Amino acid sequence: MVIDEVQFLSKKVLQEFTMLMNFAFDSEDYCTLILVGQPIIEKTLRAKALEPFRQRINMHYTLTGFTVDEVKKYVEDRLALVHCSKELFTPESYHTLHSLMQGSTRVLNAIITKSLIIGMNHECRPINTDVIMEANEEARV
């Protein structure tokens, strides 16, 4: 079972998963539970009431977000998927994208999409930091 956006689940719901994981008293694994969510869930799982559940977690991965170079590579790869071979963003714009994304690929995608639209509307090529800042304001509305 995969549960996304787990940071929105209450402690009570997370406690119920403990019962699911108790099935057959750990002699066999009848259920694999994959929780996906924002880093805030780590704080929630440290609650004393969730200790039995936390003890049943076998693997734990935390993604740390992109570096500036990885943002640049990510944007270039996404543009390549639509057969765009031109440099659409200025070199300094990647630093701006990196700082605005706050570790979230969803936020990065929203800012990139808005930047492309605003850049087209303003006939701004390549897309610069000013366009990205405007796109960020629109994406956050």
C-alpha positions in Angstrom: 0.0 0.0 0.0 1.3 3.5 -0.9 0.0 6.6 0.8 1.0 9.9 -0.5 0.8 13.3 1.3 1.1 11.4 4.6 2.0 14.7 6.4 -1.8 15.5 6.3 -2.8 12.3 8.2 -3.6 12.7 11.9 -1.7 10.9 14.6 -4.8 8.8 15.2 -4.8 7.5 11.6 -1.1 6.7 11.8 -1.7 4.8 15.1 -4.2 2.6 13.2 -1.5 1.5 10.8 0.3 -0.1 13.8 -2.5 -2.6 14.0 -2.2 -3.3 10.3 1.5 -4.0 10.9 0.9 -6.2 13.9 -0.9 -8.8 11.8 0.6 -12.3 12.6 2.8 -10.7 15.2 5.7 -10.0 12.9 6.2 -13.7 11.9 5.4 -12.9 8.3 5.1 -9.7 6.3 1.5 -9.5 4.9 1.6 -5.8 4.3 4.1 -3.4 2.9 3.3 0.2 3.6 5.1 3.0 1.8 4.5 6.5 3.2 5.4 9.4 1.0 5.3 13.0 2.2 7.0 16.2 3.2 9.8 16.3 5.8 7.4 17.5 8.5 6.2 13.9 8.9 9.5 13.1 10.6 8.6 15.4 13.5 5.1 13.8 13.7 6.5 10.3 13.8 8.7 11.3 16.8 5.6 11.6 19.0 5.5 9.2 21.9 2.1 7.9 20.9 3.6 6.8 17.5 6.5 4.9 19.0 5.1 1.4 18.2 4.5 2.5 14.6 7.9 4.1 14.3 9.5 0.8 15.5 8.0 -1.0 12.6 9.6 1.2 10.0 12.3 -0.8 8.3 13.6 1.7 5.8 13.7 5.5 5.8 14.7 7.8 3.0 14.9 11.6 3.0 15.4 13.5 -0.2 17.4 16.6 0.3 16.4 18.6 -2.7 18.3 19.8 -5.7 21.6 21.7 -6.0 21.8 24.6 -8.4 23.5 22.4 -10.9 20.8 19.7 -10.6 18.1 22.4 -11.1 19.8 23.4 -14.3 20.1 19.8 -15.5 16.4 19.2 -14.5 15.2 22.2 -16.5 17.3 21.3 -19.5 16.1 17.7 -19.4 12.5 18.8 -19.2 13.0 21.2 -22.1 14.7 18.5 -24.1 11.6 16.3 -23.7 9.7 18.8 -25.8 12.5 19.0 -28.3 13.7 22.5 -27.1 17.4 22.8 -27.7 17.8 26.5 -27.1 18.9 28.0 -23.8 15.7 29.5 -22.5 17.0 30.6 -19.1 19.9 32.8 -18.2 22.6 31.2 -16.1 21.7 33.3 -13.0 18.1 32.3 -13.3 19.0 28.8 -12.1 20.1 30.2 -8.8 16.8 32.0 -8.5 14.9 28.9 -9.3 16.9 26.9 -6.7 16.2 29.4 -3.9 12.5 29.7 -4.7 11.7 26.0 -5.0 12.5 25.4 -1.3 13.3 21.7 -2.0 10.0 21.0 -3.7 9.9 19.8 -7.3 6.2 20.7 -7.5 7.0 24.3 -6.7 9.9 24.2 -9.2 7.6 22.9 -12.0 5.0 25.5 -11.2 7.5 28.3 -11.4 9.1 27.0 -14.6 5.7 26.7 -16.3 4.6 30.2 -15.2 8.1 31.6 -16.3 7.7 30.1 -19.7 4.2 31.7 -20.1 5.3 35.1 -18.8 8.5 35.0 -20.8 6.4 34.3 -24.0 3.9 37.1 -23.1 6.7 39.6 -22.5 8.7 38.3 -25.5 11.6 37.9 -23.1 14.3 35.5 -24.3 16.2 34.2 -22.5 14.1 34.1 -19.3 15.7 36.1 -16.6 15.4 36.5 -12.8 12.8 39.2 -13.1 10.5 36.9 -15.1 11.1 34.1 -12.6 10.2 36.4 -9.6 7.0 37.4 -11.4 6.2 33.8 -12.1 6.8 32.9 -8.5 4.3 35.5 -7.3 1.7 34.1 -9.7 2.5 30.5 -8.8 2.0 31.2 -5.1 -1.5 32.8 -5.5 
